[in-house]
């Protein structure tokens, strides 16, 4: 009896599968790199990720070797003006853009290791790739993955080079040190100022020059041991009496 039930179940499943239309294969068009990249962008925008990944894989398969050859001929980004100076590196630009699309799709699907591999390949092997924006300028796919890692701290940490991580730690230490000094300065400035007791009675007036001169002439007071001022007037010598004999 069980064998008959199993056979009937398989027959029903086979009939249902035969009635369903088969999934349409992606249309690669003329298979040019520009065509494949455009189709990948459109499929990515409509969240048809499977077709987008198929277009990306086809573009990488057909034009990766040419893209690496163009990358090896460059030492920096080609000039953005005129546009033809950048458009002539078509394979490099399209394959690099496709790798960027692949990384974004894999991030959305939760495949973080696969996204990291795609972005790493873009940065290490096709770092001078550029993508044309319909608004009229080129943007660099290599610069975009840094913001894409924000969803994972561990991935962001492994993405940055070691030197960049060290520089960031040093900058954080300097900021914390400056913040501590600023807090100490604010604490000192906010401390209450102690009250200084004032002397009772009126403040004596400053003596005039005449009074100072008189004091000097008197020998700086009544004390006989007081030192006389060098500015005190000298007493006239006492005349001697002369006696004639």
Backbone torsions as a table, in degrees:
resi	resn	phi	psi	omega
1	UNK	NA	-43.4	-179.9
2	UNK	-62.0	-39.2	179.6
3	UNK	-62.5	-39.5	178.6
4	UNK	-65.6	-39.0	178.9
5	UNK	-65.2	-42.6	179.9
6	UNK	-64.9	-42.6	179.0
7	UNK	-64.8	-38.9	178.4
8	UNK	-66.3	-39.7	178.6
9	UNK	-63.1	-42.5	178.9
10	UNK	-65.4	-37.7	179.9
11	UNK	-66.3	-43.0	178.3
12	UNK	-63.3	-43.7	179.4
13	UNK	-62.8	-38.9	179.6
14	UNK	-67.2	-38.1	178.9
15	UNK	-67.9	-39.0	177.5
16	UNK	-65.9	-41.4	179.3
17	UNK	-65.1	-35.1	179.3
18	UNK	-69.3	-29.2	-179.3
19	UNK	-78.3	-21.7	-179.8
20	UNK	-78.9	141.7	177.7
21	UNK	-71.1	140.2	179.5
22	UNK	-71.1	146.5	179.7
23	UNK	-63.0	131.5	-177.6
24	UNK	-71.1	137.6	177.7
25	UNK	-73.4	146.9	179.3
26	UNK	-58.8	141.4	178.8
27	UNK	-92.7	109.8	-177.8
28	UNK	-83.3	-7.0	-179.8
29	UNK	64.2	-131.3	179.5
30	UNK	-85.2	2.1	177.1
31	UNK	62.2	20.8	172.6
32	UNK	-74.2	155.3	-178.3
33	UNK	-63.4	-37.9	178.9
34	UNK	-64.9	-41.5	179.6
35	UNK	-64.6	-46.0	-179.3
36	UNK	-64.3	-39.4	179.5
37	UNK	-67.1	-41.1	178.5
38	UNK	-63.6	-43.5	178.3
39	UNK	-65.0	-35.9	178.1
40	UNK	-65.4	-41.2	178.0
41	UNK	-61.9	-45.2	-178.5
42	UNK	-65.1	-42.3	178.7
43	UNK	-66.1	-36.8	177.4
44	UNK	-65.9	-41.4	178.9
45	UNK	-64.6	-33.3	178.3
46	UNK	-90.1	7.4	179.1
47	UNK	60.9	28.7	171.6
48	UNK	-92.3	75.3	-168.5
49	UNK	-67.5	-33.5	-178.5
50	UNK	-64.4	-45.6	177.9
51	UNK	-66.6	-37.9	179.7
52	UNK	-61.7	-43.1	178.5
53	UNK	-66.5	-32.2	177.2
54	UNK	-66.7	-43.0	178.1
55	UNK	-64.7	-39.9	178.6
56	UNK	-62.8	-46.4	-179.1
57	UNK	-61.7	-38.6	179.6
58	UNK	-67.4	-41.7	179.8
59	UNK	-64.9	-43.6	179.6
60	UNK	-65.9	-39.1	-179.9
61	UNK	-63.2	-41.3	-173.8
62	UNK	-83.9	-32.0	-167.0
63	UNK	-125.4	9.1	-179.4
64	UNK	-65.5	-41.0	-179.1
65	UNK	-63.0	-43.5	178.5
66	UNK	-66.1	-36.9	179.1
67	UNK	-64.3	-41.2	178.9
68	UNK	-67.4	-33.7	176.5
69	UNK	-64.6	-42.4	177.8
70	UNK	-66.3	-38.6	178.5
71	UNK	-62.5	-40.8	-179.0
72	UNK	-66.1	-22.9	-179.2
73	UNK	-84.5	-3.2	-176.3
74	UNK	-111.3	146.5	172.6
75	UNK	-114.7	-7.3	178.0
76	UNK	-162.0	174.7	177.6
77	UNK	-64.2	137.6	174.9
78	UNK	-66.1	154.3	-176.7
79	UNK	-63.7	143.6	179.0
80	UNK	-75.7	-22.1	177.9
81	UNK	-124.7	128.2	-4.4
82	UNK	-72.8	162.2	-175.8
83	UNK	-63.9	-30.0	-178.5
84	UNK	-63.4	-25.8	179.0
85	UNK	-65.0	-25.1	176.7
86	UNK	-98.0	-35.3	-179.3
87	UNK	-63.5	-24.8	-177.4
88	UNK	-70.2	-14.6	174.3
89	UNK	-95.9	54.9	-172.0
90	UNK	-62.9	-43.3	-178.1
91	UNK	-66.3	-42.9	178.7
92	UNK	-60.8	-45.5	-177.6
93	UNK	-66.8	-43.8	-175.6
94	UNK	-72.3	-42.5	179.9
95	UNK	-67.7	-41.4	176.9
96	UNK	-61.6	-41.1	177.4
97	UNK	-64.9	-38.9	178.0
98	UNK	-63.8	-38.7	176.7
99	UNK	-64.7	-36.3	176.4
100	UNK	-64.1	-44.6	178.3
101	UNK	-60.8	-42.1	179.4
102	UNK	-61.0	-45.0	179.1
103	UNK	-62.1	-40.8	179.2
104	UNK	-65.1	-41.5	179.9
105	UNK	-64.6	-43.6	-178.8
106	UNK	-66.8	-32.5	174.7
107	UNK	-64.3	-43.4	179.3
108	UNK	-64.9	-31.1	180.0
109	UNK	-85.3	-3.4	177.6
110	UNK	87.6	7.6	179.2
111	UNK	-90.5	80.3	-175.4
112	UNK	-69.0	-41.4	176.1
113	UNK	-61.1	-40.3	178.0
114	UNK	-65.9	-38.7	177.4
115	UNK	-64.9	-41.2	178.2
116	UNK	-62.7	-40.1	179.0
117	UNK	-64.5	-40.4	179.6
118	UNK	-66.3	-45.0	-179.5
119	UNK	-67.5	-38.3	178.7
120	UNK	-64.3	-40.5	177.1
121	UNK	-63.9	-39.4	177.8
122	UNK	-62.0	-46.4	-175.8
123	UNK	-73.1	-40.0	-174.4
124	UNK	-81.4	-33.8	-171.9
125	UNK	-110.4	-26.6	-175.9
126	UNK	-134.6	48.9	-171.3
127	UNK	-72.1	-17.0	-179.3
128	UNK	-96.8	14.9	177.3
129	UNK	-70.3	144.5	177.3
130	UNK	-133.8	152.1	-178.1
131	UNK	-121.2	133.8	-179.8
132	UNK	-82.1	129.7	175.9
133	UNK	-98.5	140.2	-178.8
134	UNK	-63.5	-15.9	178.6
135	UNK	-77.6	-10.0	171.8
136	UNK	114.1	25.6	177.3
137	UNK	-151.2	167.4	176.6
138	UNK	-97.6	143.8	170.8
139	UNK	-126.9	158.0	-170.3
140	UNK	-103.1	110.8	178.6
141	UNK	-58.8	-28.6	-178.8
142	UNK	-63.7	-27.8	-178.3
143	UNK	-82.4	-18.4	-176.1
144	UNK	-77.4	-37.2	-175.6
145	UNK	-58.0	-23.2	-178.7
146	UNK	-60.9	-39.7	177.5
147	UNK	-76.5	-21.9	-178.5
148	UNK	-71.8	-19.5	-178.1
149	UNK	-84.9	3.2	-175.4
150	UNK	-64.5	-16.6	-179.4
151	UNK	-78.5	-7.2	-177.8
152	UNK	-144.2	116.3	-179.7
153	UNK	-66.0	-39.3	-178.2
154	UNK	-66.2	-39.1	179.1
155	UNK	-69.4	-38.2	179.2
156	UNK	-64.7	-38.0	179.4
157	UNK	-65.3	-40.0	-179.4
158	UNK	-77.5	-19.0	-178.7
159	UNK	-74.6	-40.0	-176.6
160	UNK	-75.6	145.1	175.4
161	UNK	-64.2	160.5	-178.0
162	UNK	-63.2	-38.2	-179.4
163	UNK	-63.1	-38.5	179.0
164	UNK	-66.3	-39.8	178.5
165	UNK	-66.1	-39.7	177.7
166	UNK	-64.5	-42.7	179.5
167	UNK	-62.7	-37.4	179.2
168	UNK	-68.2	-38.3	177.7
169	UNK	-65.0	-40.7	178.6
170	UNK	-64.7	-41.6	178.6
171	UNK	-63.1	-38.9	177.9
172	UNK	-64.2	-39.4	179.2
173	UNK	-64.7	-40.8	178.6
174	UNK	-64.3	-40.9	179.9
175	UNK	-64.0	-42.2	178.5
176	UNK	-65.2	-37.6	178.3
177	UNK	-64.7	-45.5	178.8
178	UNK	-64.2	-37.1	178.0
179	UNK	-64.5	-38.8	177.4
180	UNK	-64.8	-42.0	177.8
181	UNK	-64.1	-39.5	178.4
182	UNK	-64.4	-39.2	178.1
183	UNK	-65.4	-39.8	178.1
184	UNK	-64.6	-40.5	178.7
185	UNK	-63.0	-41.7	179.2
186	UNK	-65.3	-38.2	179.7
187	UNK	-64.7	-41.6	178.7
188	UNK	-66.4	-41.2	-179.3
189	UNK	-67.3	-30.6	-177.9
190	UNK	-85.9	-6.6	-179.2
191	UNK	-66.7	142.3	-179.6
192	UNK	-68.9	143.4	179.1
193	UNK	-85.3	125.5	-179.0
194	UNK	-65.2	144.7	178.5
195	UNK	-77.9	129.9	177.7
196	UNK	-97.4	119.2	-178.4
197	UNK	-65.3	135.1	179.5
198	UNK	-89.1	149.2	179.4
199	UNK	-73.6	133.8	179.4
200	UNK	-69.3	152.5	176.7
201	UNK	90.3	168.8	-178.5
202	UNK	-72.1	151.3	177.8
203	UNK	-75.9	124.1	-177.9
204	UNK	-64.0	147.5	178.9
205	UNK	-74.7	155.3	178.8
206	UNK	-74.6	129.9	-178.7
207	UNK	-65.6	148.1	-179.7
208	UNK	-80.6	173.0	180.0
209	UNK	-66.7	-33.9	-179.6
210	UNK	-66.2	-41.9	179.2
211	UNK	-65.8	-37.7	177.5
212	UNK	-64.3	-37.9	-180.0
213	UNK	-67.1	-40.4	178.8
214	UNK	-65.5	-39.3	178.1
215	UNK	-63.5	-37.7	178.8
216	UNK	-67.7	-38.5	-179.8
217	UNK	-67.4	-31.5	179.7
218	UNK	-80.9	6.0	178.1
219	UNK	79.8	30.8	178.4
220	UNK	56.9	49.7	174.5
221	UNK	108.0	-175.1	-175.6
222	UNK	-84.7	-10.1	-177.4
223	UNK	-73.8	135.1	-178.1
224	UNK	-76.9	-18.6	-178.6
225	UNK	-90.5	-1.2	-178.1
226	UNK	-68.6	143.6	-179.8
227	UNK	-77.0	133.7	-179.4
228	UNK	-78.9	146.1	-179.8
229	UNK	-73.7	140.7	176.8
230	UNK	-66.0	-16.2	-179.7
231	UNK	-91.6	-1.7	179.8
232	UNK	-69.8	142.1	-179.9
233	UNK	-68.0	134.6	178.8
234	UNK	-78.0	141.8	179.4
235	UNK	-72.3	142.6	179.9
236	UNK	-65.5	140.7	-179.5
237	UNK	-65.5	143.3	-179.4
238	UNK	-75.9	123.5	-177.3
239	UNK	-70.2	139.9	177.7
240	UNK	-83.0	142.9	177.2
241	UNK	-83.2	136.6	-179.7
242	UNK	-108.1	122.2	177.6
243	UNK	-107.2	127.4	177.4
244	UNK	-87.8	142.2	179.9
245	UNK	-99.0	NA	NA
